[in-house]
Every structure is written in structure tokens, then in C-alpha cells.
């Protein structure tokens, strides 16, 4: 199952250049890397990235991700949390996630 991580272009560039990341500021604070599913990624984008431009969305295969735990979060929904650094080897693909007045424009096939 594909899971998704939203990064700023700077966060994505850091992962791309270094080959590994501990995540965004919220990930560092919480001690794990937050991911969303296809069912939750639009709400995540709206809640945490409203009116933010310059975003990237990354896909990771959850079945191949060691140290991934599914834990209850918003409204008791299970979210994937990665308890290790994210590596470039984990990333299936990365695409721009543009935002306009109507919200985020997700790549085809995610929602």
C-alpha cells in the first residue's frame, strides 16, 4: 500500500541531496515521521499546508518500510508513523503538490 509524505521543496531537497532525513519540524518534535494514506492525505494537506506553495508529495510502499507503526490519531483513524530516518531508497516517487485558491492539486490516482 502506498503511503504519502508532504514535504516543502527545501525538505525534499535535503532528503534528495543527503539521501536521508529525520523529517519535518513536526516529525522531529514527535519523534517519528508522519505519513498519510490516500484516504487521509487531502485532510492532512488542508489542515497543515493550507495556502502553502512549493510542496512535494512523496510515495512510500508501506509493506517495504521497516519500523513503521500504524497508530490512532485524528478521530481514532490509524496513521502510519515511521520510527527511523526516511531514505531515498524508501521513496517510490516524488511529485509537485501545487496549491491554488481551490486547494491542493494532487497527482492523478492518489485520491
Secondary structure, DSSP 8 states (H G I E B T S, - for coil): -EEEEEEEHHHHHHHHHHSEE--SHHHHHHTSEE-B-TTTHHHHHHHHSTT--SEEEEEEEGGG-TTEEEEE-GGG-EEEEE-S-EEGGGEEEEEE--EETTEE---TT--
